[in-house]
């Protein structure tokens, strides 16, 4: 969306008449993970938040997808995989766990 889309037609015409006038604008944005679920299947925390080990969501607490298309917080799935005595399985569908490439 461009800056002009935030201005009314009257403001836009006034801006054309007086091009020396400055406008300020404030951008607002949001992000979400593109996952099938809204919460991690291991810790049950929302994906737009973070896992219990992290304090802030974002790059330090990314989502990881398995080949079965289930998503988990990075720290949650690493703990899960390391806690399995034999071959690790997806906590949701019990298929053999493989990280999606």
N, C-alpha and C positions, 0 to 999 in steps of 0.2 A: 504494500500500500504506500503511495507516495504522500509527501507532505501536503500537496494540494488537495488531497481527498479529505483532509481534516478541516479545510477552510470552506466557508460558505461561499456561494456564488457572489454575494455582495462584497465579502472580504477580498475575494480574488480579483474582482473588477477594481476595487479600491487600491489593491496592491499594484495593478498594472498602471494606474494613473500616477502613483507615487512610489516608484521603484526604489527609492532610498530608504523606505520604511523596512525595518528589520522585524522578522517574526521569530519567535522561539517556539520550540515544541519539545515535548517530553515523550520519549519512546517507552512503551510498555510491552514486555514480552513474557512469554511463559514457555516452558518446555515440558515434555513428558516422554517417557520411554515408550517405544512402539512394541509393546508386549501383549500377548493374548490375555493375560491376567492383570489384575491391579495390585496384587500382593505376592510377595515371595512365598513359595510353598514350604520353605523351611522355617523361617523366622516369623512369617505372617505379618511382616511390616510392609507398608506401601512402597511400591517401586519409586514413586516420586519423593520418597524420604530416603532413609539410609538404613543399613543393617544395624543391629545392636552394638557392633564393634566400632562403628564410625560415629562421628559427631555431626558431620555435615554431608548432605548428598552431593553427588556430582562425580567428577573424574576419579576421585579416590575410592568410590564405592559404585563401580559400574555394574551393569547387568551382564550376565553370561548366559548364552543360549546353548542348550545341548542339541545333539543331532535329532532329538525327538521334538524339538521346538519349544520345550519348556524353559522358562527363564528364571534365574535366581540371582541374588546378590553374589558378587564374586567371593566375598569372605564366607558366606553361608555354604556355597557349593564346595569350596575348597575344604572346609571343615568336614562336610558330609563325606566327600570322597576319601579324605585321609582317615576317617573313622571306620570305614568299611574294611573288614578283615580280608575278604576275598575281592573279587572284581566288583567295582562300584556300579551301582544301578541308580537310575533317576528316581528321586524320592516321590515323584508323582505317578509315573507309569511303570516303573520297575524295569524298563529296558536298560540294557547295558549303557552306562554313561560314557558319552564321547562328546567332547567340546565341538560345537559347530564351527566349521571353518568359513 
